[in-house]
Amino acid sequence: MMKNQSNARRKPETRVLTAHVPAELALKVDQLAEQLERPRGWIVKQALIAWMDEEELRHQMTLEGLAEADAGHVVPHEEVEKWIRSLGTNKPLPPPIV
């Protein structure tokens, strides 16, 4: 039983990634690491996790949007143009709905 508990506490396998970044960005990372009292690698890992999450969500939403368009669930171009033209007026229209 002790063996299973130690396996559960094991850290996930990691790999080192290297990237060239602009000096100004590296300085910002260093400043944030100092401010948060965290290592530079922790800051970079958090930023990479957040970016990957956003990109995965963006990709999923794109696939869903394409599926909706393929199914014919779209707003006619003319309705969108009419709505856009109304945005700068005193009586903007609500966004068009499928």
C-alpha positions as CSV (number, residue, x, y, z in Angstrom):
1,M,0.0,0.0,0.0
2,M,2.8,2.4,0.7
3,K,4.1,1.9,-2.8
4,N,0.8,3.1,-4.4
5,Q,0.8,6.2,-2.2
6,S,4.3,7.2,-3.2
7,N,3.3,6.7,-6.9
8,A,0.3,9.0,-6.4
9,R,2.6,11.7,-5.1
10,R,5.1,11.5,-7.9
11,K,5.4,14.6,-10.0
12,P,4.3,14.3,-13.6
13,E,7.1,13.9,-16.1
14,T,8.5,17.1,-17.5
15,R,10.5,18.3,-20.4
16,V,12.6,21.4,-20.9
17,L,11.6,23.7,-23.7
18,T,13.8,26.5,-25.0
19,A,12.6,29.6,-26.8
20,H,14.2,32.8,-27.9
21,V,12.0,35.7,-26.8
22,P,12.5,39.5,-27.2
23,A,14.7,40.9,-24.4
24,E,11.8,43.2,-23.3
25,L,9.5,40.2,-22.8
26,A,12.2,38.4,-20.8
27,L,12.6,41.4,-18.6
28,K,8.9,41.5,-18.0
29,V,8.9,37.8,-17.1
30,D,11.8,38.4,-14.7
31,Q,10.0,41.4,-13.1
32,L,6.8,39.4,-12.6
33,A,8.7,36.5,-11.2
34,E,10.4,38.8,-8.6
35,Q,7.1,40.5,-7.8
36,L,5.3,37.2,-7.3
37,E,8.3,35.6,-5.6
38,R,8.1,32.7,-8.1
39,P,10.8,31.2,-10.4
40,R,10.9,32.4,-14.0
41,G,10.0,28.9,-15.2
42,W,6.8,29.0,-13.1
43,I,5.8,32.3,-14.8
44,V,6.5,30.9,-18.3
45,K,4.7,27.6,-17.5
46,Q,1.5,29.5,-16.3
47,A,1.6,31.7,-19.4
48,L,2.0,28.7,-21.7
49,I,-0.9,26.8,-20.0
50,A,-3.2,29.8,-20.3
51,W,-2.3,30.3,-24.0
52,M,-2.8,26.6,-24.8
53,D,-6.2,26.7,-23.1
54,E,-7.2,29.7,-25.1
55,E,-6.0,28.2,-28.4
56,E,-7.8,24.9,-27.7
57,L,-11.0,26.8,-26.9
58,R,-10.6,28.9,-30.1
59,H,-10.1,25.8,-32.2
60,Q,-13.1,24.1,-30.6
61,M,-15.3,27.2,-31.2
62,T,-14.1,27.4,-34.8
63,L,-15.0,23.8,-35.4
64,E,-18.5,24.4,-33.9
65,G,-18.9,27.5,-36.0
66,L,-18.0,25.6,-39.2
67,A,-20.4,22.8,-38.3
68,E,-23.2,25.4,-37.7
69,A,-22.4,27.0,-41.1
70,D,-22.4,23.6,-42.8
71,A,-25.8,22.9,-41.3
72,G,-27.1,26.2,-42.8
73,H,-27.4,28.1,-39.5
74,V,-26.1,31.4,-40.7
75,V,-27.2,35.0,-40.7
76,P,-27.6,36.6,-44.2
77,H,-24.8,39.0,-45.1
78,E,-27.3,41.8,-45.7
79,E,-28.7,41.5,-42.1
80,V,-25.2,41.7,-40.7
81,E,-24.4,44.8,-42.8
82,K,-27.7,46.5,-41.7
83,W,-26.8,45.8,-38.0
84,I,-23.3,47.1,-38.4
85,R,-24.4,50.3,-40.1
86,S,-26.8,50.9,-37.2
87,L,-24.1,50.7,-34.5
88,G,-23.0,54.3,-34.9
89,T,-26.5,55.7,-34.8
90,N,-28.9,56.8,-32.0
91,K,-30.9,53.6,-32.5
92,P,-28.6,50.7,-32.9
93,L,-30.3,47.5,-33.9
94,P,-29.9,44.3,-31.8
95,P,-27.4,41.8,-33.3
96,P,-29.0,39.5,-35.9
97,I,-30.0,36.0,-34.7
98,V,-29.9,32.8,-36.6
